[in-house]
């Protein structure tokens, strides 16, 4: 171990000594992998949302129930660009945009009949091909765009359908992550790079295998100076807003321990961990120098989704990463869905309030506190934005 490395480790531990939580955080940071130096710009803004489903051409029967409930006709397939257009102002300053593509993308022949006739707990999603172009089109022209295909609906049209989804995303100028254990690298027109790894037990690397998670994340972290990990895990529904540090069981299925996964990924080198799957907002926390969003809820879900409170609340999370991957500032940009196809920025910032209050309950020592007026995130015990906190950034030897 070099003198410089030992000196930096000592400084980290000394700076955090006043707080047991920060001391443990500094020790974990010291064990993180050494990164290659970056020669790109000083900072990159990564913006990510929760679940996105832009209609389904696999099962359109839900429109009849929706019509009875809402009192007006609901088209089975929307114009994807029209659904996403209200999100444009929330993405305008993004250098990289990350979407969770909740379902297949394709048309024509159906490769897999997923749901049995009469099933009430099975849903099959396949958005039209135009959805890929809409995801690219609502993102800034200057931004790199990544689509996560590690989730429980990526294979709703089978393996052939997932391959077609990746192809349609690629044709629209979107890089796919979550198809394997190798990092997907997004490169902005300015030459900045951000690596992504997607995890889910259904399609993609299994997040319940923590030894493998550490191995995959560390390998990517040693190669790329900025690393974002995304996870599709946890129980679902309005009763799933809390984030337990244990395996979650949903419909008799082990959905994994999201806290153990996220902290393992952070300790192995992830700078930002983005969660989705529960369809509700969950807490956020700082751990091992990384920022973790445990669930960003429903962002734009057109189809047979319940949109009662708090399932109608979502957010786009934006984090600014410096050239070494450290999160120097972050904010939540809340959204609200009123009915299928109607997602809007939420001036009340209700999702930010939810994340803040849930953080106090679930992670009292490490919660990412959220300003209810601006959506800006703070570190534990701090009254200022993250970028104003000396001694809490990770050091790169």
DAWOGI-V931587 format. One record per pair of residues at least 6 apart in sequence whose C-alpha atoms are under 6 Angstrom apart, sorted by the first residue. I is the first residue (numbers start at 1). J is the second residue. Records with the same first field share a line. If there is no record, write none. Layout:
I: J + J
This chain:
5: 397
9: 30
12: 26
13: 23 + 26
15: 391
16: 22 + 23
17: 23
25: 288
28: 288
29: 288
32: 267 + 268 + 269
33: 222
34: 222
35: 222 + 225
36: 225
38: 323
40: 192
42: 322 + 323
43: 321 + 322 + 323
44: 320 + 321
45: 94 + 95 + 319 + 320
46: 94 + 96 + 97 + 318 + 319
47: 94 + 97 + 317 + 318
48: 97 + 98 + 316 + 317
49: 99 + 316
50: 100 + 276 + 296 + 297 + 298 + 299
51: 100 + 102 + 298 + 299
52: 100 + 101 + 102 + 299 + 300 + 301
53: 102 + 301 + 302
54: 80 + 127 + 302
55: 77 + 127 + 302 + 303
56: 125 + 126 + 127
57: 126
58: 126
60: 76
62: 304
63: 74 + 76
67: 73
80: 131 + 134
81: 134
83: 341
86: 344
88: 138
92: 140
95: 143
96: 143 + 144 + 145
97: 145
98: 146 + 147
99: 147
100: 147 + 148
101: 147 + 148 + 149
102: 153
103: 125 + 126 + 153 + 154
104: 126 + 154 + 162 + 165
105: 126 + 127 + 128 + 129 + 165
106: 128 + 129
107: 128
111: 157 + 158
112: 157 + 158
115: 122
124: 156
132: 169 + 172
133: 172
143: 188
144: 186 + 188
145: 174
146: 174 + 175 + 176
147: 176
148: 176 + 177 + 178
149: 178
150: 178 + 198 + 199 + 200 + 203 + 204
151: 200 + 203 + 232
152: 202
154: 162
155: 162
177: 184 + 198
178: 197 + 198 + 199 + 204
179: 204
180: 204
183: 195 + 196 + 197
184: 195 + 196
185: 194 + 195
186: 193 + 194
187: 193
194: 226 + 227
195: 227
196: 227 + 228 + 229
197: 229
198: 229 + 230
199: 205 + 207 + 231
200: 206 + 207 + 232
208: 256
214: 268
217: 268
218: 268 + 269
221: 269
225: 324 + 325
226: 325
227: 270 + 271
228: 270 + 271 + 272 + 273
229: 273
230: 273 + 274 + 275
231: 275
232: 275 + 276 + 277
233: 255 + 277
234: 248 + 255 + 278
235: 248 + 250 + 278
236: 278
241: 282
245: 259
246: 257
247: 256 + 257
248: 255 + 256
249: 255
266: 288 + 290
267: 288
271: 290 + 325
272: 290 + 291 + 292
273: 292
274: 293
275: 293 + 294 + 295
276: 295 + 296
279: 297 + 298
280: 297 + 311
281: 295 + 296 + 297
282: 294 + 295 + 355
283: 294 + 355 + 358 + 359
284: 292 + 293 + 294 + 359 + 367 + 368
285: 292 + 366 + 367 + 368
286: 366 + 368
289: 394
296: 314 + 315
297: 314
298: 314
299: 314
302: 340 + 341
312: 336 + 337
313: 336 + 351
314: 334 + 335
315: 333 + 334 + 335
316: 332 + 333
317: 331 + 332
318: 330 + 331
319: 329 + 330
320: 327 + 328 + 329
321: 327 + 328
328: 386 + 387
329: 386 + 387
330: 376 + 377
331: 375 + 376 + 377
332: 375
334: 346 + 349 + 351
335: 344 + 345 + 346
336: 343 + 344 + 346
337: 343
352: 375
353: 372
356: 369 + 370
359: 367
366: 380
367: 380
368: 377 + 378 + 379
369: 377 + 378
370: 376 + 377
378: 385 + 386
